[in-house]
Amino acid sequence: MSGVWVFKDGVMRRENPGAESGDGGQSSNARRKVLVHTPTDQVITSYALLEAKLAGLGWERYNGEPHLLQFHKQSSVHLISLPRDFSKFNSVHMYDIVVKTRNEFRVKEV
């Protein structure tokens, strides 16, 4: 969160100098992040592909929340929760997977 707090006409608000360019304050050379399955060096491009890789590691689909796609592992207390819409899958979700599946996935900038 960057920006400058401005007091103008009795109202305090935060202004983002990069927001005028329409990129939400991100620089134009910001790189997109992708989740990569480390053993095969394969980029995860869909939930079907991710589910197949997780199943191979012992993770099972958990049907607890209708608006989430969740996976759990019998030998673990971890739960991976993802938005049902793959277009909303972001770096926070990617790093959650990386932490819970050590040495199997990594996040890479492209």
Rosetta blueprint (number, residue, H / E / L):
1 M L
2 S L
3 G L
4 V E
5 W E
6 V E
7 F E
8 K E
9 D L
10 G L
11 V E
12 M E
13 R E
14 R E
15 E E
16 N L
17 P H
18 G H
19 A H
20 E H
21 S H
22 G L
23 D L
24 G L
25 G L
26 Q L
27 S L
28 S L
29 N L
30 A L
31 R L
32 R L
33 K E
34 V E
35 L E
36 V E
37 H E
38 T L
39 P L
40 T L
41 D L
42 Q E
43 V E
44 I L
45 T L
46 S L
47 Y H
48 A H
49 L H
50 L H
51 E H
52 A H
53 K H
54 L H
55 A H
56 G H
57 L L
58 G L
59 W E
60 E E
61 R E
62 Y E
63 N L
64 G L
65 E L
66 P L
67 H L
68 L E
69 L E
70 Q E
71 F E
72 H E
73 K E
74 Q L
75 S L
76 S L
77 V L
78 H L
79 L E
80 I E
81 S E
82 L E
83 P E
84 R L
85 D L
86 F H
87 S H
88 K H
89 F L
90 N L
91 S H
92 V H
93 H H
94 M H
95 Y H
96 D H
97 I H
98 V H
99 V H
100 K H
101 T L
102 R L
103 N L
104 E L
105 F E
106 R E
107 V E
108 K E
109 E E
110 V L
